Amino acid sequence: DFIITDTFHGTILSEKFNGRFAVMLRSSNQNKLADLIKTIHAEEHLVNSFTELEKVYNVATTKKESQQYQNAEYANAMHYLKENL
């Protein structure tokens, strides 16, 4: 129903398959995860402590939004590979 993660791969999989998730930033992962969150446009899922979980509990990324992002990134990757290989 709701995923709480503090990992790069946990964030990717939560966005791709679940839709309802929170990403917890820690000092050891802040740079990598903050960049990922910005890249996938999931800032509304970001929390800095467990006390903030309630504010993101009802925020959900729809499958449609996720699929649109994934399709665009796939197209970018394929274009890059075709141009550079």
C-alpha positions as a Markdown table, in Angstrom:
| # | Residue | x | y | z |
|---|---|---|---|---|
| 1 | Asp | 0.0 | 0.0 | 0.0 |
| 2 | Phe | 2.8 | 2.5 | 0.9 |
| 3 | Ile | 6.6 | 2.1 | 0.6 |
| 4 | Ile | 9.1 | 4.0 | 2.6 |
| 5 | Thr | 12.6 | 3.8 | 1.2 |
| 6 | Asp | 16.0 | 5.5 | 1.6 |
| 7 | Thr | 17.7 | 3.8 | -1.4 |
| 8 | Phe | 18.3 | 4.6 | -5.0 |
| 9 | His | 16.8 | 1.3 | -6.3 |
| 10 | Gly | 14.0 | 1.4 | -3.9 |
| 11 | Thr | 13.0 | 4.8 | -5.2 |
| 12 | Ile | 13.1 | 3.7 | -8.8 |
| 13 | Leu | 11.1 | 0.6 | -8.2 |
| 14 | Ser | 8.6 | 2.5 | -6.0 |
| 15 | Glu | 8.0 | 5.1 | -8.7 |
| 16 | Lys | 7.8 | 2.5 | -11.4 |
| 17 | Phe | 5.5 | -0.1 | -9.7 |
| 18 | Asn | 3.7 | 1.3 | -6.7 |
| 19 | Gly | 2.9 | 5.0 | -6.9 |
| 20 | Arg | 2.5 | 5.6 | -3.2 |
| 21 | Phe | 5.8 | 6.0 | -1.5 |
| 22 | Ala | 8.1 | 8.2 | 0.6 |
| 23 | Val | 11.8 | 8.7 | 0.0 |
| 24 | Met | 13.8 | 9.5 | 3.2 |
| 25 | Leu | 17.0 | 11.5 | 2.7 |
| 26 | Arg | 20.0 | 10.8 | 4.9 |
| 27 | Ser | 23.3 | 12.6 | 4.9 |
| 28 | Ser | 25.0 | 9.5 | 3.3 |
| 29 | Asn | 22.5 | 9.4 | 0.4 |
| 30 | Gln | 21.4 | 13.0 | 0.0 |
| 31 | Asn | 23.3 | 13.9 | -3.2 |
| 32 | Lys | 22.4 | 10.8 | -5.1 |
| 33 | Leu | 18.8 | 10.6 | -4.1 |
| 34 | Ala | 18.1 | 14.3 | -4.3 |
| 35 | Asp | 19.3 | 14.2 | -7.9 |
| 36 | Leu | 17.2 | 11.2 | -8.7 |
| 37 | Ile | 14.1 | 12.7 | -7.1 |
| 38 | Lys | 14.5 | 15.8 | -9.2 |
| 39 | Thr | 15.2 | 13.8 | -12.4 |
| 40 | Ile | 12.0 | 11.7 | -12.0 |
| 41 | His | 9.9 | 14.7 | -10.8 |
| 42 | Ala | 9.0 | 13.0 | -7.5 |
| 43 | Glu | 9.7 | 15.9 | -5.1 |
| 44 | Glu | 6.3 | 15.5 | -3.5 |
| 45 | His | 7.4 | 12.1 | -2.2 |
| 46 | Leu | 10.5 | 13.4 | -0.4 |
| 47 | Val | 10.6 | 13.4 | 3.5 |
| 48 | Asn | 13.4 | 14.3 | 5.9 |
| 49 | Ser | 12.0 | 12.5 | 8.9 |
| 50 | Phe | 9.4 | 9.9 | 9.9 |
| 51 | Thr | 7.2 | 12.7 | 11.3 |
| 52 | Glu | 6.6 | 13.9 | 7.7 |
| 53 | Leu | 5.2 | 10.6 | 6.4 |
| 54 | Glu | 1.6 | 11.7 | 6.8 |
| 55 | Lys | 2.0 | 14.6 | 4.3 |
| 56 | Val | 3.1 | 12.2 | 1.5 |
| 57 | Tyr | 0.9 | 9.3 | 2.3 |
| 58 | Asn | -1.9 | 10.4 | 0.0 |
| 59 | Val | 0.5 | 11.5 | -2.8 |
| 60 | Ala | 0.5 | 8.9 | -5.6 |
| 61 | Thr | 2.2 | 8.8 | -8.9 |
| 62 | Thr | -0.2 | 7.3 | -11.4 |
| 63 | Lys | 0.9 | 4.5 | -13.7 |
| 64 | Lys | 0.1 | 6.8 | -16.6 |
| 65 | Glu | 2.5 | 9.5 | -15.4 |
| 66 | Ser | 5.2 | 6.9 | -14.7 |
| 67 | Gln | 4.8 | 5.3 | -18.1 |
| 68 | Gln | 5.0 | 8.6 | -19.9 |
| 69 | Tyr | 8.3 | 9.4 | -18.1 |
| 70 | Gln | 9.7 | 6.0 | -18.8 |
| 71 | Asn | 8.7 | 6.1 | -22.5 |
| 72 | Ala | 10.4 | 9.5 | -22.9 |
| 73 | Glu | 13.6 | 8.3 | -21.2 |
| 74 | Tyr | 13.6 | 5.2 | -23.3 |
| 75 | Ala | 13.3 | 7.3 | -26.5 |
| 76 | Asn | 16.1 | 9.5 | -25.3 |
| 77 | Ala | 18.3 | 6.5 | -24.6 |
| 78 | Met | 17.6 | 4.9 | -28.0 |
| 79 | His | 18.3 | 8.2 | -29.8 |
| 80 | Tyr | 21.6 | 8.5 | -28.0 |
| 81 | Leu | 22.6 | 4.9 | -28.8 |
| 82 | Lys | 21.7 | 5.3 | -32.5 |
| 83 | Glu | 23.7 | 8.5 | -32.8 |
| 84 | Asn | 26.7 | 7.3 | -30.9 |
| 85 | Leu | 27.2 | 3.6 | -31.9 |
